């Protein structure tokens, strides 16, 4: 969210496609932090954090997709 994030910029692409009897969801994200990232350990730590957020988002999407319709 612009103005409320620690990132200078970011782009996310979601691709939803039929896959047999299910659906395949592909997700690609690129972010540029608005803060200094230590060159040795920073990218790994930042990557883990982003991966965790992505997995949580995907779990929420899947949970919503399997909810019965009202």
PQR file with spaces between the fields and no chain letter, atoms N, CA, C, O and H, PARSE charges and radii, in Angstrom:
ATOM       1  N    UNK     1       0.860   -1.173    0.000 -0.4000 1.5000
ATOM       2  CA   UNK     1       0.000    0.000    0.000 -0.0000 2.0000
ATOM       3  C    UNK     1       0.901    1.230    0.000  0.5500 1.7000
ATOM       4  O    UNK     1       1.705    1.424    0.912 -0.5500 1.4000
ATOM       5  N    UNK     2       0.761    2.041   -1.014 -0.4000 1.5000
ATOM       6  CA   UNK     2       1.604    3.232   -1.140 -0.0000 2.0000
ATOM       7  C    UNK     2       1.486    4.110    0.104  0.5500 1.7000
ATOM       8  O    UNK     2       0.389    4.352    0.607 -0.5500 1.4000
ATOM       9  H    UNK     2       0.108    1.884   -1.755  0.4000 1.0000
ATOM      10  N    UNK     3       2.624    4.579    0.586 -0.4000 1.5000
ATOM      11  CA   UNK     3       2.645    5.440    1.756 -0.0000 2.0000
ATOM      12  C    UNK     3       2.571    4.716    3.082  0.5500 1.7000
ATOM      13  O    UNK     3       2.800    5.322    4.129 -0.5500 1.4000
ATOM      14  H    UNK     3       3.516    4.383    0.177  0.4000 1.0000
ATOM      15  N    UNK     4       2.253    3.425    3.061 -0.4000 1.5000
ATOM      16  CA   UNK     4       2.144    2.663    4.310 -0.0000 2.0000
ATOM      17  C    UNK     4       3.020    1.419    4.290  0.5500 1.7000
ATOM      18  O    UNK     4       2.764    0.460    5.018 -0.5500 1.4000
ATOM      19  H    UNK     4       2.066    2.933    2.211  0.4000 1.0000
ATOM      20  N    UNK     5       4.041    1.437    3.466 -0.4000 1.5000
ATOM      21  CA   UNK     5       4.878    0.257    3.293 -0.0000 2.0000
ATOM      22  C    UNK     5       6.342    0.601    3.518  0.5500 1.7000
ATOM      23  O    UNK     5       6.740    1.763    3.434 -0.5500 1.4000
ATOM      24  H    UNK     5       4.250    2.216    2.875  0.4000 1.0000
ATOM      25  N    UNK     6       7.134   -0.421    3.804 -0.4000 1.5000
ATOM      26  CA   UNK     6       8.581   -0.254    3.951 -0.0000 2.0000
ATOM      27  C    UNK     6       9.292   -0.444    2.619  0.5500 1.7000
ATOM      28  O    UNK     6      10.520   -0.387    2.558 -0.5500 1.4000
ATOM      29  H    UNK     6       6.810   -1.365    3.872  0.4000 1.0000
ATOM      30  N    UNK     7       8.538   -0.667    1.563 -0.4000 1.5000
ATOM      31  CA   UNK     7       9.132   -0.914    0.256 -0.0000 2.0000
ATOM      32  C    UNK     7       8.978    0.299   -0.644  0.5500 1.7000
ATOM      33  O    UNK     7       7.951    0.977   -0.639 -0.5500 1.4000
ATOM      34  H    UNK     7       7.541   -0.714    1.613  0.4000 1.0000
ATOM      35  N    UNK     8      10.027    0.555   -1.418 -0.4000 1.5000
ATOM      36  CA   UNK     8      10.011    1.684   -2.348 -0.0000 2.0000
ATOM      37  C    UNK     8       9.104    1.390   -3.545  0.5500 1.7000
ATOM      38  O    UNK     8       8.382    2.263   -4.025 -0.5500 1.4000
ATOM      39  H    UNK     8      10.862    0.005   -1.422  0.4000 1.0000
ATOM      40  N    UNK     9       9.157    0.154   -4.008 -0.4000 1.5000
ATOM      41  CA   UNK     9       8.283   -0.249   -5.112 -0.0000 2.0000
ATOM      42  C    UNK     9       8.109   -1.754   -5.085  0.5500 1.7000
ATOM      43  O    UNK     9       8.870   -2.470   -4.436 -0.5500 1.4000
ATOM      44  H    UNK     9       9.744   -0.555   -3.618  0.4000 1.0000
ATOM      45  N    UNK    10       7.109   -2.218   -5.792 -0.4000 1.5000
ATOM      46  CA   UNK    10       6.877   -3.650   -5.880 -0.0000 2.0000
ATOM      47  C    UNK    10       5.897   -3.963   -6.982  0.5500 1.7000
ATOM      48  O    UNK    10       5.090   -3.123   -7.382 -0.5500 1.4000
ATOM      49  H    UNK    10       6.491   -1.636   -6.320  0.4000 1.0000
ATOM      50  N    UNK    11       5.978   -5.165   -7.458 -0.4000 1.5000
ATOM      51  CA   UNK    11       5.070   -5.623   -8.511 -0.0000 2.0000
ATOM      52  C    UNK    11       4.773   -7.092   -8.244  0.5500 1.7000
ATOM      53  O    UNK    11       5.672   -7.877   -7.945 -0.5500 1.4000
ATOM      54  H    UNK    11       6.633   -5.847   -7.133  0.4000 1.0000
ATOM      55  N    UNK    12       3.515   -7.445   -8.356 -0.4000 1.5000
ATOM      56  CA   UNK    12       3.105   -8.823   -8.144 -0.0000 2.0000
ATOM      57  C    UNK    12       2.256   -9.264   -9.329  0.5500 1.7000
ATOM      58  O    UNK    12       1.413   -8.512   -9.818 -0.5500 1.4000
ATOM      59  H    UNK    12       2.785   -6.806   -8.599  0.4000 1.0000
ATOM      60  N    UNK    13       2.486  -10.478   -9.778 -0.4000 1.5000
ATOM      61  CA   UNK    13       1.730  -11.029  -10.897 -0.0000 2.0000
ATOM      62  C    UNK    13       1.139  -12.365  -10.471  0.5500 1.7000
ATOM      63  O    UNK    13       1.858  -13.261  -10.029 -0.5500 1.4000
ATOM      64  H    UNK    13       3.171  -11.089   -9.381  0.4000 1.0000
ATOM      65  N    UNK    14      -0.152  -12.488  -10.605 -0.4000 1.5000
ATOM      66  CA   UNK    14      -0.861  -13.727  -10.318 -0.0000 2.0000
ATOM      67  C    UNK    14      -1.351  -14.284  -11.647  0.5500 1.7000
ATOM      68  O    UNK    14      -1.907  -13.546  -12.461 -0.5500 1.4000
ATOM      69  H    UNK    14      -0.736  -11.761  -10.965  0.4000 1.0000
ATOM      70  N    UNK    15      -1.151  -15.562  -11.873 -0.4000 1.5000
ATOM      71  CA   UNK    15      -1.653  -16.220  -13.069 -0.0000 2.0000
ATOM      72  C    UNK    15      -2.491  -17.410  -12.613  0.5500 1.7000
ATOM      73  O    UNK    15      -1.990  -18.318  -11.949 -0.5500 1.4000
ATOM      74  H    UNK    15      -0.699  -16.161  -11.212  0.4000 1.0000
ATOM      75  N    UNK    16      -3.757  -17.395  -12.972 -0.4000 1.5000
ATOM      76  CA   UNK    16      -4.681  -18.460  -12.596 -0.0000 2.0000
ATOM      77  C    UNK    16      -5.052  -19.204  -13.881  0.5500 1.7000
ATOM      78  O    UNK    16      -5.506  -18.596  -14.850 -0.5500 1.4000
ATOM      79  H    UNK    16      -4.164  -16.657  -13.511  0.4000 1.0000
ATOM      80  N    UNK    17      -4.852  -20.529  -13.877 -0.4000 1.5000
ATOM      81  CA   UNK    17      -5.118  -21.315  -15.085 -0.0000 2.0000
ATOM      82  C    UNK    17      -5.703  -22.673  -14.713  0.5500 1.7000
ATOM      83  O    UNK    17      -5.401  -23.230  -13.658 -0.5500 1.4000
ATOM      84  H    UNK    17      -4.483  -21.023  -13.089  0.4000 1.0000
ATOM      85  N    UNK    18      -6.545  -23.190  -15.602 -0.4000 1.5000
ATOM      86  CA   UNK    18      -7.100  -24.531  -15.407 -0.0000 2.0000
ATOM      87  C    UNK    18      -5.959  -25.540  -15.455  0.5500 1.7000
ATOM      88  O    UNK    18      -5.019  -25.400  -16.238 -0.5500 1.4000
ATOM      89  H    UNK    18      -6.791  -22.737  -16.459  0.4000 1.0000
ATOM      90  N    UNK    19      -6.059  -26.563  -14.600 -0.4000 1.5000
ATOM      91  CA   UNK    19      -5.028  -27.596  -14.534 -0.0000 2.0000
ATOM      92  C    UNK    19      -5.713  -28.927  -14.223  0.5500 1.7000
ATOM      93  O    UNK    19      -5.839  -29.318  -13.062 -0.5500 1.4000
ATOM      94  H    UNK    19      -6.822  -26.677  -13.965  0.4000 1.0000
ATOM      95  N    UNK    20      -6.147  -29.608  -15.269 -0.4000 1.5000
ATOM      96  CA   UNK    20      -6.861  -30.873  -15.048 -0.0000 2.0000
ATOM      97  C    UNK    20      -8.182  -30.596  -14.349  0.5500 1.7000
ATOM      98  O    UNK    20      -8.996  -29.814  -14.841 -0.5500 1.4000
ATOM      99  H    UNK    20      -6.045  -29.291  -16.211  0.4000 1.0000
ATOM     100  N    UNK    21      -8.397  -31.235  -13.204 -0.4000 1.5000
ATOM     101  CA   UNK    21      -9.633  -31.023  -12.450 -0.0000 2.0000
ATOM     102  C    UNK    21      -9.491  -29.900  -11.429  0.5500 1.7000
ATOM     103  O    UNK    21     -10.436  -29.603  -10.699 -0.5500 1.4000
ATOM     104  H    UNK    21      -7.735  -31.870  -12.805  0.4000 1.0000
ATOM     105  N    UNK    22      -8.334  -29.281  -11.374 -0.4000 1.5000
ATOM     106  CA   UNK    22      -8.095  -28.220  -10.410 -0.0000 2.0000
ATOM     107  C    UNK    22      -7.700  -26.915  -11.083  0.5500 1.7000
ATOM     108  O    UNK    22      -7.950  -26.696  -12.269 -0.5500 1.4000
ATOM     109  H    UNK    22      -7.566  -29.522  -11.967  0.4000 1.0000
ATOM     110  N    UNK    23      -7.086  -26.072  -10.300 -0.4000 1.5000
ATOM     111  CA   UNK    23      -6.631  -24.770  -10.772 -0.0000 2.0000
ATOM     112  C    UNK    23      -5.194  -24.570  -10.342  0.5500 1.7000
ATOM     113  O    UNK    23      -4.829  -24.888   -9.210 -0.5500 1.4000
ATOM     114  H    UNK    23      -6.882  -26.249   -9.337  0.4000 1.0000
ATOM     115  N    UNK    24      -4.384  -24.048  -11.235 -0.4000 1.5000
ATOM     116  CA   UNK    24      -2.990  -23.756  -10.920 -0.0000 2.0000
ATOM     117  C    UNK    24      -2.867  -22.248  -10.713  0.5500 1.7000
ATOM     118  O    UNK    24      -3.281  -21.452  -11.555 -0.5500 1.4000
ATOM     119  H    UNK    24      -4.681  -23.790  -12.154  0.4000 1.0000
ATOM     120  N    UNK    25      -2.292  -21.881   -9.584 -0.4000 1.5000
ATOM     121  CA   UNK    25      -2.080  -20.478   -9.262 -0.0000 2.0000
ATOM     122  C    UNK    25      -0.582  -20.233   -9.228  0.5500 1.7000
ATOM     123  O    UNK    25       0.128  -20.791   -8.391 -0.5500 1.4000
ATOM     124  H    UNK    25      -1.955  -22.527   -8.900  0.4000 1.0000
ATOM     125  N    UNK    26      -0.104  -19.398  -10.138 -0.4000 1.5000
ATOM     126  CA   UNK    26       1.314  -19.031  -10.161 -0.0000 2.0000
ATOM     127  C    UNK    26       1.431  -17.603   -9.647  0.5500 1.7000
ATOM     128  O    UNK    26       0.577  -16.758   -9.917 -0.5500 1.4000
ATOM     129  H    UNK    26      -0.680  -18.944  -10.817  0.4000 1.0000
ATOM     130  N    UNK    27       2.484  -17.354   -8.917 -0.4000 1.5000
ATOM     131  CA   UNK    27       2.656  -16.074   -8.257 -0.0000 2.0000
ATOM     132  C    UNK    27       4.095  -15.628   -8.427  0.5500 1.7000
ATOM     133  O    UNK    27       5.019  -16.387   -8.134 -0.5500 1.4000
ATOM     134  H    UNK    27       3.178  -18.040   -8.698  0.4000 1.0000
ATOM     135  N    UNK    28       4.293  -14.421   -8.891 -0.4000 1.5000
ATOM     136  CA   UNK    28       5.640  -13.872   -9.029 -0.0000 2.0000
ATOM     137  C    UNK    28       5.624  -12.463   -8.454  0.5500 1.7000
ATOM     138  O    UNK    28       4.731  -11.667   -8.745 -0.5500 1.4000
ATOM     139  H    UNK    28       3.542  -13.805   -9.129  0.4000 1.0000
ATOM     140  N    UNK    29       6.617  -12.172   -7.642 -0.4000 1.5000
ATOM     141  CA   UNK    29       6.668  -10.867   -6.997 -0.0000 2.0000
ATOM     142  C    UNK    29       8.081  -10.309   -7.038  0.5500 1.7000
ATOM     143  O    UNK    29       9.063  -11.044   -6.934 -0.5500 1.4000
ATOM     144  H    UNK    29       7.342  -12.818   -7.406  0.4000 1.0000
ATOM     145  N    UNK    30       8.160   -9.006   -7.191 -0.4000 1.5000
ATOM     146  CA   UNK    30       9.451   -8.320   -7.168 -0.0000 2.0000
ATOM     147  C    UNK    30       9.261   -7.094   -6.295  0.5500 1.7000
ATOM     148  O    UNK    30       8.344   -6.302   -6.515 -0.5500 1.4000
ATOM     149  H    UNK    30       7.363   -8.409   -7.275  0.4000 1.0000
ATOM     150  N    UNK    31      10.127   -6.938   -5.305 -0.4000 1.5000
ATOM     151  CA   UNK    31      10.038   -5.777   -4.422 -0.0000 2.0000
ATOM     152  C    UNK    31      11.395   -5.094   -4.316  0.5500 1.7000
ATOM     153  O    UNK    31      12.443   -5.729   -4.430 -0.5500 1.4000
ATOM     154  H    UNK    31      10.872   -7.582   -5.127  0.4000 1.0000
ATOM     155  N    UNK    32      11.347   -3.797   -4.097 -0.4000 1.5000
ATOM     156  CA   UNK    32      12.544   -3.007   -3.861 -0.0000 2.0000
ATOM     157  C    UNK    32      12.360   -2.364   -2.492  0.5500 1.7000
ATOM     158  O    UNK    32      11.505   -1.495   -2.324 -0.5500 1.4000
ATOM     159  H    UNK    32      10.495   -3.282   -4.004  0.4000 1.0000
ATOM     160  N    UNK    33      13.162   -2.789   -1.508 -0.4000 1.5000
ATOM     161  CA   UNK    33      12.987   -2.235   -0.176 -0.0000 2.0000
ATOM     162  C    UNK    33      13.339   -0.748   -0.127  0.5500 1.7000
ATOM     163  O    UNK    33      14.199   -0.268   -0.866 -0.5500 1.4000
ATOM     164  H    UNK    33      13.857   -3.495   -1.644  0.4000 1.0000
ATOM     165  N    UNK    34      12.656   -0.043    0.755 -0.4000 1.5000
ATOM     166  CA   UNK    34      12.935    1.369    0.964 -0.0000 2.0000
ATOM     167  C    UNK    34      13.875    1.565    2.136  0.5500 1.7000
ATOM     168  O    UNK    34      13.917    2.640    2.733 -0.5500 1.4000
ATOM     169  H    UNK    34      11.958   -0.433    1.355  0.4000 1.0000
ATOM     170  N    UNK    35      14.620    0.539    2.462 -0.4000 1.5000
ATOM     171  CA   UNK    35      15.553    0.580    3.586 -0.0000 2.0000
ATOM     172  C    UNK    35      16.811   -0.176    3.188  0.5500 1.7000
ATOM     173  O    UNK    35      16.811   -0.932    2.217 -0.5500 1.4000
ATOM     174  H    UNK    35      14.586   -0.334    1.977  0.4000 1.0000
ATOM     175  N    UNK    36      17.867    0.029    3.932 -0.4000 1.5000
ATOM     176  CA   UNK    36      19.143   -0.612    3.645 -0.0000 2.0000
ATOM     177  C    UNK    36      19.070   -2.095    3.984  0.5500 1.7000
ATOM     178  O    UNK    36      18.579   -2.470    5.049 -0.5500 1.4000
ATOM     179  H    UNK    36      17.868    0.644    4.721  0.4000 1.0000
ATOM     180  N    UNK    37      19.552   -2.925    3.087 -0.4000 1.5000
ATOM     181  CA   UNK    37      19.597   -4.375    3.293 -0.0000 2.0000
ATOM     182  C    UNK    37      21.054   -4.794    3.305  0.5500 1.7000
ATOM     183  O    UNK    37      21.763   -4.588    2.320 -0.5500 1.4000
ATOM     184  H    UNK    37      19.950   -2.620    2.222  0.4000 1.0000
ATOM     185  N    UNK    38      21.521   -5.385    4.417 -0.4000 1.5000
ATOM     186  CA   UNK    38      22.920   -5.820    4.468 -0.0000 2.0000
ATOM     187  C    UNK    38      23.233   -6.775    3.319  0.5500 1.7000
ATOM     188  O    UNK    38      22.462   -7.705    3.080 -0.5500 1.4000
ATOM     189  H    UNK    38      20.945   -5.552    5.218  0.4000 1.0000
ATOM     190  N    UNK    39      24.330   -6.578    2.606 -0.4000 1.5000
ATOM     191  CA   UNK    39      24.603   -7.361    1.402 -0.0000 2.0000
ATOM     192  C    UNK    39      24.829   -8.853    1.618  0.5500 1.7000
ATOM     193  O    UNK    39      24.577   -9.637    0.703 -0.5500 1.4000
ATOM     194  H    UNK    39      24.956   -5.823    2.799  0.4000 1.0000
ATOM     195  N    UNK    40      25.290   -9.273    2.781 -0.4000 1.5000
ATOM     196  CA   UNK    40      25.604  -10.695    2.966 -0.0000 2.0000
ATOM     197  C    UNK    40      24.383  -11.499    3.392  0.5500 1.7000
ATOM     198  O    UNK    40      24.028  -12.476    2.731 -0.5500 1.4000
ATOM     199  H    UNK    40      25.495   -8.636    3.525  0.4000 1.0000
ATOM     200  N    UNK    41      23.734  -11.105    4.485 -0.4000 1.5000
ATOM     201  CA   UNK    41      22.617  -11.893    5.017 -0.0000 2.0000
ATOM     202  C    UNK    41      21.253  -11.292    4.704  0.5500 1.7000
ATOM     203  O    UNK    41      20.239  -11.987    4.772 -0.5500 1.4000
ATOM     204  H    UNK    41      24.022  -10.312    5.022  0.4000 1.0000
ATOM     205  N    UNK    42      21.220  -10.026    4.367 -0.4000 1.5000
ATOM     206  CA   UNK    42      19.954   -9.330    4.146 -0.0000 2.0000
ATOM     207  C    UNK    42      19.051   -9.956    3.116  0.5500 1.7000
ATOM     208  O    UNK    42      17.882  -10.201    3.414 -0.5500 1.4000
ATOM     209  H    UNK    42      22.043   -9.462    4.311  0.4000 1.0000
ATOM     210  N    UNK    43      19.541  -10.234    1.894 -0.4000 1.5000
ATOM     211  CA   UNK    43      18.650  -10.816    0.889 -0.0000 2.0000
ATOM     212  C    UNK    43      18.029  -12.145    1.331  0.5500 1.7000
ATOM     213  O    UNK    43      16.861  -12.408    1.047 -0.5500 1.4000
ATOM     214  H    UNK    43      20.491  -10.035    1.652  0.4000 1.0000
ATOM     215  N    UNK    44      18.801  -12.974    2.019 -0.4000 1.5000
ATOM     216  CA   UNK    44      18.268  -14.263    2.490 -0.0000 2.0000
ATOM     217  C    UNK    44      17.176  -14.037    3.535  0.5500 1.7000
ATOM     218  O    UNK    44      16.130  -14.685    3.495 -0.5500 1.4000
ATOM     219  H    UNK    44      19.750  -12.761    2.250  0.4000 1.0000
ATOM     220  N    UNK    45      17.421  -13.118    4.468 -0.4000 1.5000
ATOM     221  CA   UNK    45      16.429  -12.841    5.511 -0.0000 2.0000
ATOM     222  C    UNK    45      15.177  -12.209    4.919  0.5500 1.7000
ATOM     223  O    UNK    45      14.059  -12.573    5.285 -0.5500 1.4000
ATOM     224  H    UNK    45      18.270  -12.591    4.500  0.4000 1.0000
ATOM     225  N    UNK    46      15.363  -11.274    4.017 -0.4000 1.5000
ATOM     226  CA   UNK    46      14.236  -10.618    3.363 -0.0000 2.0000
ATOM     227  C    UNK    46      13.453  -11.641    2.537  0.5500 1.7000
ATOM     228  O    UNK    46      12.222  -11.638    2.541 -0.5500 1.4000
ATOM     229  H    UNK    46      16.270  -10.978    3.720  0.4000 1.0000
ATOM     230  N    UNK    47      14.174  -12.514    1.829 -0.4000 1.5000
ATOM     231  CA   UNK    47      13.527  -13.546    1.025 -0.0000 2.0000
ATOM     232  C    UNK    47      12.690  -14.490    1.858  0.5500 1.7000
ATOM     233  O    UNK    47      11.595  -14.878    1.450 -0.5500 1.4000
ATOM     234  H    UNK    47      15.174  -12.516    1.826  0.4000 1.0000
ATOM     235  N    UNK    48      13.196  -14.868    3.029 -0.4000 1.5000
ATOM     236  CA   UNK    48      12.429  -15.757    3.914 -0.0000 2.0000
ATOM     237  C    UNK    48      11.155  -15.085    4.396  0.5500 1.7000
ATOM     238  O    UNK    48      10.097  -15.711    4.464 -0.5500 1.4000
ATOM     239  H    UNK    48      14.085  -14.553    3.361  0.4000 1.0000
ATOM     240  N    UNK    49      11.265  -13.817    4.725 -0.4000 1.5000
ATOM     241  CA   UNK    49      10.103  -13.069    5.192 -0.0000 2.0000
ATOM     242  C    UNK    49       9.046  -12.968    4.100  0.5500 1.7000
ATOM     243  O    UNK    49       7.858  -13.161    4.359 -0.5500 1.4000
ATOM     244  H    UNK    49      12.125  -13.309    4.670  0.4000 1.0000
ATOM     245  N    UNK    50       9.478  -12.666    2.884 -0.4000 1.5000
ATOM     246  CA   UNK    50       8.545  -12.560    1.769 -0.0000 2.0000
ATOM     247  C    UNK    50       7.946  -13.926    1.444  0.5500 1.7000
ATOM     248  O    UNK    50       6.759  -14.023    1.134 -0.5500 1.4000
ATOM     249  H    UNK    50      10.443  -12.510    2.674  0.4000 1.0000
ATOM     250  N    UNK    51       8.751  -14.971    1.510 -0.4000 1.5000
ATOM     251  CA   UNK    51       8.241  -16.320    1.251 -0.0000 2.0000
ATOM     252  C    UNK    51       7.166  -16.683    2.273  0.5500 1.7000
ATOM     253  O    UNK    51       6.135  -17.251    1.914 -0.5500 1.4000
ATOM     254  H    UNK    51       9.715  -14.892    1.762  0.4000 1.0000
ATOM     255  N    UNK    52       7.402  -16.358    3.540 -0.4000 1.5000
ATOM     256  CA   UNK    52       6.426  -16.654    4.593 -0.0000 2.0000
ATOM     257  C    UNK    52       5.114  -15.915    4.325  0.5500 1.7000
ATOM     258  O    UNK    52       4.037  -16.501    4.432 -0.5500 1.4000
ATOM     259  H    UNK    52       8.240  -15.897    3.832  0.4000 1.0000
ATOM     260  N    UNK    53       5.205  -14.635    3.977 -0.4000 1.5000
ATOM     261  CA   UNK    53       3.997  -13.862    3.681 -0.0000 2.0000
ATOM     262  C    UNK    53       3.262  -14.445    2.471  0.5500 1.7000
ATOM     263  O    UNK    53       2.032  -14.507    2.460 -0.5500 1.4000
ATOM     264  H    UNK    53       6.080  -14.159    3.890  0.4000 1.0000
ATOM     265  N    UNK    54       4.013  -14.870    1.459 -0.4000 1.5000
ATOM     266  CA   UNK    54       3.406  -15.446    0.261 -0.0000 2.0000
ATOM     267  C    UNK    54       2.682  -16.744    0.590  0.5500 1.7000
ATOM     268  O    UNK    54       1.556  -16.955    0.140 -0.5500 1.4000
ATOM     269  H    UNK    54       5.012  -14.820    1.468  0.4000 1.0000
ATOM     270  N    UNK    55       3.313  -17.612    1.367 -0.4000 1.5000
ATOM     271  CA   UNK    55       2.682  -18.878    1.745 -0.0000 2.0000
ATOM     272  C    UNK    55       1.422  -18.648    2.567  0.5500 1.7000
ATOM     273  O    UNK    55       0.433  -19.363    2.404 -0.5500 1.4000
ATOM     274  H    UNK    55       4.228  -17.440    1.732  0.4000 1.0000
ATOM     275  N    UNK    56       1.452  -17.651    3.450 -0.4000 1.5000
ATOM     276  CA   UNK    56       0.263  -17.319    4.239 -0.0000 2.0000
ATOM     277  C    UNK    56      -0.858  -16.815    3.331  0.5500 1.7000
ATOM     278  O    UNK    56      -2.024  -17.163    3.519 -0.5500 1.4000
ATOM     279  H    UNK    56       2.255  -17.070    3.582  0.4000 1.0000
ATOM     280  N    UNK    57      -0.494  -15.994    2.348 -0.4000 1.5000
ATOM     281  CA   UNK    57      -1.487  -15.481    1.404 -0.0000 2.0000
ATOM     282  C    UNK    57      -2.097  -16.619    0.601  0.5500 1.7000
ATOM     283  O    UNK    57      -3.314  -16.676    0.426 -0.5500 1.4000
ATOM     284  H    UNK    57       0.453  -15.711    2.196  0.4000 1.0000
ATOM     285  N    UNK    58      -1.256  -17.529    0.109 -0.4000 1.5000
ATOM     286  CA   UNK    58      -1.749  -18.658   -0.681 -0.0000 2.0000
ATOM     287  C    UNK    58      -2.660  -19.560    0.156  0.5500 1.7000
ATOM     288  O    UNK    58      -3.670  -20.051   -0.350 -0.5500 1.4000
ATOM     289  H    UNK    58      -0.267  -17.484    0.251  0.4000 1.0000
ATOM     290  N    UNK    59      -2.322  -19.781    1.406 -0.4000 1.5000
ATOM     291  CA   UNK    59      -3.163  -20.603    2.288 -0.0000 2.0000
ATOM     292  C    UNK    59      -4.521  -19.937    2.478  0.5500 1.7000
ATOM     293  O    UNK    59      -5.546  -20.619    2.493 -0.5500 1.4000
ATOM     294  H    UNK    59      -1.502  -19.383    1.816  0.4000 1.0000
ATOM     295  N    UNK    60      -4.539  -18.620    2.624 -0.4000 1.5000
ATOM     296  CA   UNK    60      -5.797  -17.893    2.779 -0.0000 2.0000
ATOM     297  C    UNK    60      -6.628  -17.965    1.501  0.5500 1.7000
ATOM     298  O    UNK    60      -7.846  -18.126    1.564 -0.5500 1.4000
ATOM     299  H    UNK    60      -3.706  -18.066    2.613  0.4000 1.0000
ATOM     300  N    UNK    61      -5.977  -17.847    0.342 -0.4000 1.5000
ATOM     301  CA   UNK    61      -6.686  -17.956   -0.939 -0.0000 2.0000
ATOM     302  C    UNK    61      -7.303  -19.340   -1.075  0.5500 1.7000
ATOM     303  O    UNK    61      -8.462  -19.470   -1.469 -0.5500 1.4000
ATOM     304  H    UNK    61      -4.987  -17.716    0.291  0.4000 1.0000
ATOM     305  N    UNK    62      -6.531  -20.373   -0.751 -0.4000 1.5000
ATOM     306  CA   UNK    62      -7.046  -21.737   -0.857 -0.0000 2.0000
ATOM     307  C    UNK    62      -8.203  -21.972    0.106  0.5500 1.7000
ATOM     308  O    UNK    62      -9.192  -22.613   -0.250 -0.5500 1.4000
ATOM     309  H    UNK    62      -5.590  -20.267   -0.431  0.4000 1.0000
ATOM     310  N    UNK    63      -8.079  -21.452    1.328 -0.4000 1.5000
ATOM     311  CA   UNK    63      -9.161  -21.615    2.303 -0.0000 2.0000
ATOM     312  C    UNK    63     -10.440  -20.951    1.810  0.5500 1.7000
ATOM     313  O    UNK    63     -11.527  -21.511    1.953 -0.5500 1.4000
ATOM     314  H    UNK    63      -7.276  -20.931    1.617  0.4000 1.0000
ATOM     315  N    UNK    64     -10.316  -19.765    1.233 -0.4000 1.5000
ATOM     316  CA   UNK    64     -11.495  -19.061    0.723 -0.0000 2.0000
ATOM     317  C    UNK    64     -12.084  -19.805   -0.474  0.5500 1.7000
ATOM     318  O    UNK    64     -13.303  -19.863   -0.637 -0.5500 1.4000
ATOM     319  H    UNK    64      -9.433  -19.310    1.117  0.4000 1.0000
ATOM     320  N    UNK    65     -11.209  -20.377   -1.315 -0.4000 1.5000
ATOM     321  CA   UNK    65     -11.678  -21.067   -2.519 -0.0000 2.0000
ATOM     322  C    UNK    65     -12.444  -22.335   -2.182  0.5500 1.7000
ATOM     323  O    UNK    65     -13.290  -22.769   -2.964 -0.5500 1.4000
ATOM     324  H    UNK    65     -10.219  -20.330   -1.183  0.4000 1.0000
ATOM     325  N    UNK    66     -12.163  -22.940   -1.029 -0.4000 1.5000
ATOM     326  CA   UNK    66     -12.837  -24.189   -0.668 -0.0000 2.0000
ATOM     327  C    UNK    66     -14.028  -23.969    0.253  0.5500 1.7000
ATOM     328  O    UNK    66     -14.683  -24.933    0.650 -0.5500 1.4000
ATOM     329  H    UNK    66     -11.475  -22.588   -0.393  0.4000 1.0000
ATOM     330  N    UNK    67     -14.326  -22.707    0.605 -0.4000 1.5000
ATOM     331  CA   UNK    67     -15.493  -22.421    1.424 -0.0000 2.0000
ATOM     332  C    UNK    67     -16.766  -22.665    0.610  0.5500 1.7000
ATOM     333  O    UNK    67     -16.813  -22.359   -0.582 -0.5500 1.4000
ATOM     334  H    UNK    67     -13.794  -21.924    0.283  0.4000 1.0000
ATOM     335  N    UNK    68     -17.778  -23.208    1.245 -0.4000 1.5000
ATOM     336  CA   UNK    68     -19.037  -23.377    0.514 -0.0000 2.0000
ATOM     337  C    UNK    68     -19.646  -22.009    0.164  0.5500 1.7000
ATOM     338  O    UNK    68     -19.522  -21.047    0.922 -0.5500 1.4000
ATOM     339  H    UNK    68     -17.740  -23.456    2.213  0.4000 1.0000
ATOM     340  N    UNK    69     -20.294  -21.949   -0.983 -0.4000 1.5000
ATOM     341  CA   UNK    69     -20.939  -20.697   -1.383 -0.0000 2.0000
ATOM     342  C    UNK    69     -22.188  -20.487   -0.543  0.5500 1.7000
ATOM     343  O    UNK    69     -22.880  -21.441   -0.186 -0.5500 1.4000
ATOM     344  H    UNK    69     -20.394  -22.730   -1.599  0.4000 1.0000
ATOM     345  N    UNK    70     -22.471  -19.216   -0.230 -0.4000 1.5000
ATOM     346  CA   UNK    70     -23.688  -18.931    0.604 -0.0000 2.0000
ATOM     347  C    UNK    70     -24.964  -19.200   -0.140  0.5500 1.7000
ATOM     348  O    UNK    70     -26.050  -19.015    0.410 -0.5500 1.4000
ATOM     349  H    UNK    70     -21.909  -18.441   -0.520  0.4000 1.0000
